[in-house]
Amino acid sequence: MEFVSLIGLNKGDVLAAMFNAAKIHDPKKQGSRQKKMGRREASELLDKTSYIGSLEGRSLKIDFSGTKFDSSYYDRDNGRGLAQEVIDELRNWS
């Protein structure tokens, strides 16, 4: 297991960034999204649930209930080390 810290980050920003960086694995479920996910939409999703398995054809498998998450499944499906890269990028912008 590889854990990525969420401390100091807005979870809506994290979900949006992880979604936007994820590969589309099932184009049939992609929906009609023309733009990237933003903080507001991500925060609204996290108000309903803390676990996001897949979303619009993208595999995320992230549990947002704590201060860190296991990135092994996200990385397996989207690229080795991608979760930490996304988090590092967010931290650089914060």
C-alpha atoms as one frame of an Amber mdcrd trajectory, in Angstrom:
protein
   0.000   0.000   0.000   1.117   3.508  -0.778  -0.475   6.344   1.129  -0.834
   9.946   0.020  -1.477  12.676   2.593  -4.448  15.008   2.255  -3.415  17.219
   5.167  -3.656  20.902   4.286  -5.526  20.293   1.044  -9.147  20.914   0.138
 -10.646  17.489  -0.598 -12.784  18.960  -3.368  -9.616  20.181  -5.069  -8.060
  16.751  -4.628 -11.021  14.884  -6.119 -11.213  17.303  -9.049  -7.486  16.992
  -9.769  -7.507  13.194  -9.452 -10.537  12.932 -11.726  -9.030  15.269 -14.323
  -5.752  13.320 -14.352  -7.375   9.867 -14.539  -7.607   7.887 -17.763 -10.984
   7.192 -19.304 -11.345   3.419 -19.030 -14.952   3.100 -20.143 -15.898   5.644
 -22.838 -19.546   4.465 -22.702 -19.817   5.875 -19.179 -17.925   9.090 -19.911
 -21.110  11.087 -20.233 -21.223  14.411 -21.999 -18.487  16.139 -20.006 -16.903
  18.852 -22.129 -14.768  20.442 -19.430 -12.750  19.388 -16.441 -14.246  18.846
 -13.010 -13.956  21.807 -10.650 -13.892  22.201  -6.882 -17.600  22.952  -6.540
 -18.764  19.836  -8.377 -16.216  17.657  -6.553 -17.202  19.081  -3.161 -20.867
  18.390  -3.897 -20.016  14.760  -4.646 -18.012  14.482  -1.430 -20.962  15.877
   0.525 -22.843  12.715  -0.537 -20.100  10.099  -0.123 -16.492   9.820   0.998
 -15.588   6.938  -1.344 -15.346   7.402  -5.089 -14.811   4.116  -6.941 -15.363
   5.078 -10.536 -16.829   8.188 -12.023 -17.827   8.873 -15.624 -15.733   6.009
 -16.957 -12.658   6.856 -14.866 -11.279   4.565 -12.178 -10.436   6.479  -8.986
 -10.918   4.134  -6.011 -10.196   6.833  -3.414 -11.515   6.983   0.151 -11.654
  10.621   1.243 -12.822   9.902   4.811  -9.410  10.391   6.450  -6.285  12.494
   6.220  -4.599  10.135   3.751  -5.622   7.578   1.140  -4.193   4.407  -0.340
  -3.098   5.342  -3.857  -2.198   1.839  -5.048  -5.430   1.206  -6.987  -5.537
   4.690  -8.492  -1.924   4.303  -9.637  -2.521   0.789 -10.936  -5.350   2.012
 -13.153  -3.970   5.414 -14.175  -0.176   5.263 -14.011   2.441   4.461 -11.420
   3.076   7.379  -9.079   0.367   9.556 -10.653  -1.564  10.103  -7.407   1.485
  11.558  -5.651   2.316  13.673  -8.715  -1.192  15.153  -8.672  -0.952  15.880
  -4.936   2.504  17.446  -5.333   1.142  19.668  -8.097  -1.747  20.774  -5.857
   0.654  21.558  -3.038   2.785  23.662  -5.382  -0.303  25.705  -6.326  -1.480
  26.141  -2.734
